[in-house]
Amino acid sequence: MQDVRNIYFHNDIVIERKNSLEELSGSLTRDRERFEKEFLKAGNDGCKVYLMVEDMGGYSSIINHSYKTEFKPNAYMASLKAWETRFNLNVQFIDKQYAGYFILSTIQYFLKESLK
């Protein structure tokens, strides 16, 4: 009889999804404390952390203030770059139509490499 066991990866990879620069802006400003706690927990668990933002313009949208909040571009970039460094964050700007594919492929390849 073959020994079968379940393997879980819920503490190994996290994909934080933001549907717009406006949503991310809110997380980096008014919800900053809660947002930071989430990333601290993931980092303490040793997770690989991805931040997927559904905005194809990415950094150029931030620099050109092509979003509907009062968060200034310089402050936005400073917060995002600090977050990248502080939490070893992999930031990806994705077209909304490819968000599902990004999530699926990121998890698939993470698992493939983890199981080698």
Backbone as CSV, one residue per row, in Angstrom:
resi,resn,N_x,N_y,N_z,CA_x,CA_y,CA_z,C_x,C_y,C_z
1,MET,0.839,-1.182,0.000,0.000,0.000,0.000,0.887,1.249,0.000
2,GLN,0.538,2.199,-0.820,1.320,3.420,-0.966,0.973,4.415,0.136
3,ASP,2.009,5.042,0.692,1.809,6.063,1.723,1.462,7.385,1.034
4,VAL,0.265,7.893,1.289,-0.185,9.140,0.689,-0.244,10.203,1.779
5,ARG,0.323,11.361,1.476,0.250,12.455,2.446,-0.068,13.752,1.708
6,ASN,-0.724,14.621,2.401,-1.069,15.926,1.836,0.091,16.882,2.059
7,ILE,0.326,17.711,1.074,1.356,18.742,1.172,0.659,20.084,1.000
8,TYR,0.914,20.998,1.910,0.285,22.312,1.865,1.346,23.386,1.650
9,PHE,0.983,24.420,0.917,1.901,25.513,0.616,1.343,26.863,1.036
10,HIS,0.311,26.875,1.839,-0.350,28.133,2.201,0.547,29.069,3.014
11,ASN,1.615,28.557,3.598,2.561,29.415,4.325,3.825,29.680,3.510
12,ASP,3.825,29.279,2.233,5.022,29.392,1.416,4.939,30.440,0.320
13,ILE,3.739,30.757,-0.121,3.567,31.725,-1.206,2.305,32.542,-0.965
14,VAL,2.422,33.840,-1.219,1.290,34.752,-1.089,1.269,35.643,-2.325
15,ILE,0.082,35.777,-2.913,-0.100,36.751,-3.990,-1.146,37.740,-3.500
16,GLU,-0.698,38.939,-3.219,-1.604,40.015,-2.808,-2.067,40.710,-4.077
17,ARG,-3.366,40.697,-4.314,-3.933,41.266,-5.533,-4.571,42.614,-5.237
18,LYS,-4.216,43.602,-6.036,-4.853,44.918,-5.981,-5.437,45.186,-7.361
19,ASN,-6.714,45.558,-7.401,-7.382,45.707,-8.696,-7.127,47.050,-9.373
20,SER,-6.371,47.929,-8.723,-6.073,49.227,-9.335,-5.012,49.948,-8.514
21,LEU,-4.475,50.988,-9.110,-3.545,51.841,-8.365,-4.262,52.579,-7.244
22,GLU,-5.559,52.841,-7.427,-6.334,53.499,-6.377,-6.447,52.593,-5.150
23,GLU,-6.721,51.308,-5.374,-6.809,50.376,-4.241,-5.465,50.252,-3.542
24,LEU,-4.384,50.142,-4.318,-3.052,50.055,-3.717,-2.727,51.327,-2.949
25,SER,-3.100,52.467,-3.497,-2.888,53.744,-2.829,-3.533,53.753,-1.442
26,GLY,-4.766,53.258,-1.366,-5.464,53.186,-0.078,-4.753,52.278,0.909
27,SER,-4.212,51.182,0.407,-3.490,50.252,1.283,-2.194,50.864,1.807
28,LEU,-1.576,51.711,0.997,-0.307,52.329,1.397,-0.504,53.609,2.215
29,THR,-1.747,54.081,2.307,-2.005,55.311,3.064,-2.924,55.028,4.244
30,ARG,-4.235,55.073,4.036,-5.151,54.959,5.181,-5.199,53.570,5.807
31,ASP,-4.900,52.500,5.049,-4.891,51.140,5.608,-3.472,50.625,5.827
32,ARG,-2.520,51.524,5.918,-1.105,51.154,5.943,-0.751,50.202,7.093
33,GLU,-1.265,50.458,8.280,-0.922,49.617,9.435,-1.387,48.179,9.232
34,ARG,-2.622,48.002,8.782,-3.148,46.655,8.530,-2.376,45.980,7.402
35,PHE,-2.106,46.723,6.336,-1.373,46.205,5.179,0.025,45.752,5.594
36,GLU,0.668,46.567,6.408,2.020,46.235,6.870,2.009,44.978,7.739
37,LYS,1.017,44.828,8.595,0.915,43.631,9.440,0.806,42.370,8.595
38,GLU,0.038,42.441,7.497,-0.096,41.290,6.601,1.254,40.894,6.018
39,PHE,2.027,41.885,5.579,3.323,41.595,4.980,4.332,41.138,6.025
40,LEU,4.274,41.702,7.214,5.157,41.251,8.287,4.897,39.791,8.616
41,LYS,3.626,39.415,8.703,3.277,38.028,9.003,3.781,37.097,7.909
42,ALA,3.552,37.457,6.667,4.004,36.625,5.551,5.522,36.488,5.566
43,GLY,6.227,37.588,5.805,7.687,37.553,5.863,8.198,36.710,7.016
44,ASN,7.539,36.810,8.151,7.944,36.013,9.313,7.696,34.533,9.079
45,ASP,6.716,34.208,8.238,6.440,32.814,7.900,7.367,32.308,6.798
46,GLY,8.210,33.212,6.261,9.140,32.826,5.201,8.497,32.704,3.839
47,CYS,7.356,33.337,3.644,6.625,33.261,2.372,7.344,34.008,1.262
48,LYS,7.168,33.513,0.054,7.508,34.263,-1.143,6.298,35.150,-1.399
49,VAL,6.509,36.467,-1.478,5.382,37.389,-1.547,5.388,38.151,-2.877
50,TYR,4.245,38.104,-3.537,4.034,38.826,-4.785,2.944,39.864,-4.557
51,LEU,3.120,41.020,-5.161,2.075,42.041,-5.181,1.694,42.227,-6.644
52,MET,0.485,41.804,-6.984,-0.014,41.912,-8.344,-0.977,43.097,-8.404
53,VAL,-0.656,44.069,-9.244,-1.483,45.258,-9.392,-2.040,45.269,-10.808
54,GLU,-3.348,45.318,-10.904,-3.993,45.314,-12.212,-3.969,46.717,-12.809
55,ASP,-2.838,47.036,-13.414,-2.651,48.316,-14.094,-1.462,48.157,-15.025
56,MET,-1.723,48.128,-16.309,-0.648,47.909,-17.277,0.384,49.033,-17.300
57,GLY,-0.034,50.236,-16.936,0.901,51.358,-16.972,1.980,51.261,-15.917
58,GLY,1.650,50.625,-14.800,2.616,50.406,-13.743,3.286,51.670,-13.253
59,TYR,4.606,51.645,-13.278,5.369,52.766,-12.751,5.093,54.055,-13.512
60,SER,4.887,53.962,-14.829,4.609,55.191,-15.578,3.267,55.792,-15.162
61,SER,2.291,54.949,-14.819,1.007,55.469,-14.328,1.190,56.191,-12.996
62,ILE,2.076,55.663,-12.165,2.336,56.320,-10.878,3.059,57.651,-11.108
63,ILE,4.119,57.612,-11.873,4.927,58.811,-12.112,4.092,59.922,-12.755
64,ASN,3.187,59.549,-13.672,2.353,60.529,-14.375,1.049,60.847,-13.651
65,HIS,0.899,60.332,-12.425,-0.296,60.524,-11.603,-1.568,60.175,-12.393
66,SER,-1.531,59.012,-13.033,-2.675,58.519,-13.806,-3.544,57.605,-12.944
67,TYR,-3.914,58.097,-11.814,-4.785,57.388,-10.875,-5.584,58.447,-10.136
68,LYS,-6.689,58.029,-9.524,-7.637,58.990,-8.954,-7.546,59.064,-7.431
69,THR,-6.381,59.398,-6.914,-6.236,59.674,-5.483,-5.318,60.886,-5.332
70,GLU,-5.237,61.392,-4.143,-4.377,62.547,-3.889,-2.967,62.143,-3.488
71,PHE,-2.682,60.849,-3.451,-1.348,60.350,-3.129,-0.379,60.849,-4.203
72,LYS,0.564,61.674,-3.816,1.504,62.275,-4.764,2.445,61.221,-5.339
73,PRO,2.782,61.345,-6.629,3.639,60.345,-7.273,4.948,60.061,-6.542
74,ASN,5.635,61.087,-6.059,6.906,60.851,-5.347,6.687,60.043,-4.068
75,ALA,5.642,60.371,-3.330,5.339,59.640,-2.100,4.894,58.217,-2.421
76,TYR,4.123,58.055,-3.492,3.652,56.740,-3.918,4.853,55.844,-4.238
77,MET,5.759,56.361,-5.064,6.947,55.587,-5.440,7.811,55.284,-4.229
78,ALA,7.968,56.257,-3.343,8.784,56.031,-2.150,8.186,54.913,-1.297
79,SER,6.879,54.933,-1.115,6.225,53.881,-0.334,6.366,52.521,-1.007
80,LEU,6.123,52.482,-2.303,6.195,51.212,-3.020,7.610,50.646,-3.011
81,LYS,8.601,51.482,-3.234,9.997,51.020,-3.234,10.434,50.597,-1.831
82,ALA,9.983,51.316,-0.812,10.285,50.910,0.564,9.668,49.538,0.854
83,TRP,8.440,49.352,0.413,7.742,48.071,0.610,8.501,46.940,-0.077
84,GLU,8.944,47.182,-1.334,9.708,46.168,-2.070,10.944,45.736,-1.291
85,THR,11.663,46.699,-0.773,12.896,46.401,-0.050,12.615,45.778,1.311
86,ARG,11.723,46.371,2.050,11.421,45.936,3.415,10.889,44.507,3.464
87,PHE,10.061,44.137,2.501,9.387,42.840,2.545,9.831,41.886,1.435
88,ASN,10.936,42.219,0.758,11.446,41.383,-0.329,10.313,41.058,-1.308
89,LEU,9.622,42.089,-1.672,8.387,41.992,-2.435,8.657,41.973,-3.932
90,ASN,7.951,41.109,-4.636,8.006,41.042,-6.083,6.748,41.735,-6.606
91,VAL,6.901,42.947,-7.152,5.753,43.723,-7.642,5.580,43.473,-9.133
92,GLN,4.359,43.137,-9.522,4.046,42.886,-10.923,2.820,43.705,-11.308
93,PHE,2.942,44.483,-12.379,1.816,45.224,-12.928,1.267,44.402,-14.093
94,ILE,-0.006,44.059,-14.017,-0.611,43.108,-14.947,-1.872,43.700,-15.567
95,ASP,-2.085,43.423,-16.830,-3.346,43.761,-17.483,-4.445,42.929,-16.823
96,LYS,-5.577,43.551,-16.528,-6.682,42.861,-15.838,-7.050,41.541,-16.503
97,GLN,-7.018,41.498,-17.817,-7.425,40.279,-18.514,-6.469,39.110,-18.295
98,TYR,-5.249,39.392,-17.817,-4.276,38.329,-17.595,-4.037,38.031,-16.112
99,ALA,-4.825,38.639,-15.248,-4.628,38.457,-13.801,-4.774,36.995,-13.388
100,GLY,-5.805,36.327,-13.869,-6.006,34.921,-13.526,-4.854,34.057,-13.998
101,TYR,-4.386,34.308,-15.215,-3.247,33.561,-15.750,-1.995,33.809,-14.909
102,PHE,-1.778,35.053,-14.525,-0.613,35.371,-13.691,-0.659,34.590,-12.382
103,ILE,-1.808,34.589,-11.730,-1.944,33.886,-10.445,-1.694,32.389,-10.638
104,LEU,-2.351,31.807,-11.620,-2.207,30.375,-11.877,-0.766,29.996,-12.199
105,SER,-0.154,30.698,-13.136,1.202,30.339,-13.549,2.220,30.594,-12.437
106,THR,2.025,31.649,-11.661,2.947,31.927,-10.556,2.908,30.794,-9.536
107,ILE,1.722,30.364,-9.187,1.597,29.271,-8.212,2.093,27.957,-8.808
108,GLN,1.746,27.675,-10.054,2.201,26.433,-10.685,3.720,26.324,-10.684
109,TYR,4.392,27.378,-11.110,5.846,27.307,-11.201,6.508,27.354,-9.846
110,PHE,5.887,28.032,-8.894,6.403,27.996,-7.530,6.350,26.559,-7.004
111,LEU,5.219,25.898,-7.197,5.062,24.514,-6.728,6.013,23.579,-7.458
112,LYS,6.138,23.743,-8.763,7.043,22.905,-9.545,8.471,23.000,-9.013
113,GLU,8.932,24.215,-8.759,10.293,24.401,-8.245,10.426,23.899,-6.802
114,SER,9.382,24.074,-6.023,9.403,23.646,-4.613,9.456,22.125,-4.474
115,LEU,8.860,21.433,-5.415,8.784,19.969,-5.336,9.964,19.257,-5.975
116,LYS,10.904,20.004,-6.537,12.088,19.387,-7.154,12.936,18.721,-6.106
